Amino acid sequence: MAWSAPMTAVANSTFTAAQFNQYVRDNLNETAPAKATGASSYFAGSGVNEIAERRAASAADFDAGTTASTSFTDLTGVAVGPQVTVETGTAAFVIVRCSAENSGAGSVRMGYEISGATSVSPADNRTVSIFGVAGVNLGASDVSLWTSLNPGTNTFTAKYRVSSGTGTFSSRRIMVMPF
């Protein structure tokens, strides 16, 4: 249901129960307090005169995993991800963070794929990218704003790659703030 513009009152006219229900009750039921189902949520516009409740989600894995893959993949020795599943509209902030190092002089990258209502493969232009010296463990973060998601349930899963050598990734986090 969407909020509707209230009627214009006219002196000495009858205000029916149907009009009250449409313009007062139904509009009050379209406000954030009426739609809130839990703590720590926020609201985003989901259409004309329409809002939807949203909740940020995050996941972390502090174990160290490795890969020598030059294509985005899961790490060896740890669980897949981290990953979060959220209800989104067409937009979301995605934040990824990790500590990483490379056995050689190559880069290490932590990105993410999106699956569910939207399907997007990981890409270098939205990753934590560390270009460094062999054996130096560095931490970094990346923030991306998506404005072209398909509304619905979307899962964001961390993926990893190196340019050469073997990458070791730890303190891995992902957070999604859907709109």
N, C-alpha and C positions, 0 to 999 in steps of 0.2 A: 504494500500500500504506500502511497505517497501523500505528503502533506498537500492540502488544497487551500487555495486563497479563500479567506473568509468572505461571507456574503456582506453586502452593505446593508446596514440596518436602516429601516425607514420608519418614521414616527407613526405610531398607532397601527403598525402591521403585526400580524401574528407570527411569533417565533415558534415553529413547530418542533416536536421532539426529533423528527428526522433531521431538521436543520441543526439543532443542538448537537446531535450525535455526529453529524458530518463535520461541522465547522469547529466544534469545541472538543468533544471527546476524541474523535479520530485524529485531529491535529495534535492534541496533547499526547496521544499514543505514538506519534511520530517524532517525539523529542528524545534527546539523548538519555535523560533520566528514565524514561519509560522503556527504552530499548536496552539499557544496560543490564547485562546478565551476570556480571562478575566484576571483581576489583581489577585494577590495573589495565583497563581497556580504554580505548579512545575511539573517536568516530571520524569517519571520512565520508565525503559526498559520494554516493553510489549512483546518482542519477539526478534529474531535475527535481528539486524539492524532496530529496530522499537521502537518508544517511544509513550507514552500516557500521556495526560495531567491529572493531579490529583489535587484535592483541599481538604484540611483538613476541617473538620466540627466539631462543638462542640455544646452542648446544656447544659443548666443548669436549675435547679429548686431549689429555695431557701426555699420553703415551707417545713414544717416538716410533715412527714408521719410515720406511725407505722406498725409493723407486729409482730405477735407472732408465725409465721410459721417457722418450722424447715426445710422446703423445699423452694427453691427459688420461689419468688412470687412478685406480685406488692404490693405497699404500700397502706394502707387505708388512706383516707382523702386527697390525692393529685392525680395529673394526673399521668398516666403511664409514666415510664421512669425516667429521660430524655432519649431521643433516637435520633440517627442521622442516616441518610441514605446517603451512598456514593457509588461512582463507584470505585471498587477496581480491582487490579490485583490479584496476588496470595499472596500478603503480605500487612500488615498494622500494625501500632502502635496503641494500644488502651490504653487510660489513663482514669482512673476513680478516683473520689475523693468525699469524703463526710465527714460530721461531724456526729457522732453517739454516742448513749449511750444505755445501757440496764437497765431494771428495776431491774434485779437481777445480779448474778455474771456471767451470760453467755456471749458468744461472739455475736457480730453483724457483718454481712458481706454484702457488696455491690459488686455484680458481674455483668455480662451482658450475654445476649443471642445474638446469631447472626442468622438472618433469611434472606431469599431472595435467592441469588445464593448459599449461604452456610447456613447450618443449624447446629448450635452448642448450646447445653444447657449450662447454667451457671455451673461453677465448682469452688470449694473452692481454687484451686491452682492458680486462676487468679482473686482474689478479694481484695478489701480493707477489711482487717480483723482487728477488734479491740477486744482485750480481756481485759476486765477491771473490774473496781469496779463499783457497782451499782450507777447510778446517775452521773457518771463522763462523760462529753461530750468531746470526742477526735476527732481530724481530722486526716485523713490519705489519701494516694494516692497509686495507683498501676499502673504499666506500663507493658504491655504485647506486645511482638512482635509475630504476626501471620505470618507464612510462608506457610500455607496450605489452604488458602482460594480459593474458586472457583471464578474466575474472573466474574465480573458483578456487579449488584446492590445488596449491602448488607446493612441490617439495624442492628444496634447495640443498644440494649435496656437494660437499667439498671434493675436489679432484686435484691431482698433482702431476707435475712433469718437470723435467730438467732439460737443459740444452745439451749437456754431456755429463759424464761422471755419474755419481750416485748421490742423490739428495736425501738428506735426513730431515724430517719435519717433526716438530713437537709443539706443545702448547697451542693446539689448533682450535680455532673458534669460528663460529658463524652465527650471525644475528640477522634477523629479517624483521623489518617494520613495515607491514603491509598497509596500503591505503585503499 
